């Protein structure tokens, strides 16, 4: 829901209003939660190769709905799904029992580079890694999440006088939500498994049609 609110706000709400800032702050919930769920998904899935393949396919499927809605060129950028794919791959590499540490670092850096043009770029990769590597230490998880978010997302474009940068602090709104998660798996169903993969490109296509062809 936060994702849909964020993308709709980008189109409908003037950027020089307080309402815009509030809604974009709410929208900052989406990316950290996605990264957290990808990390949890890594440890709960029964088939990591299929999970990775699924993320790759939907990154491709989501590419054109994303660039169409935001009026971007094909090779200018791509959606966050590509960053989630790179993050899952990086976490898989970090968990290898046979790969030397030097090679792990090298390939993880390649994953960060690979995600450079994605929405949330290498930040999503670092978040997924932090959530996964410190999975058994909530304090370290959250500390790493905050440090990555502040250093690489908030500070580079932050100005106390600029509302368009203040809304970036909305990533911190996820902290109370993370504290509520106890690691218990929810109910498994076909709808729950595939809903995100359908909703992400689907809502972008709907917004694209509404934005450019109806309104």
Secondary structure, 3 states (H helix, E strand, C coil): CHHHHHHHHHHHCCCCCHHHHHHHHHHCHHHHHHHHHHHHHHHHCCCHHHHHHHHHHHHHHHHHHHHHHCCCCCCCCECHHHHHHHHHHHHHHHCCCCCCHHHHHHHHHHHHHHCCCECCHHHHHHHHHHHHHCCCCHHHHHHHHHHHHHHHHHHHHCCCCCHHHHHHHHHHHHHHHHHCCCCCCCCCCHHHHHHHHHHHHHHHHHHHHHHHHHC
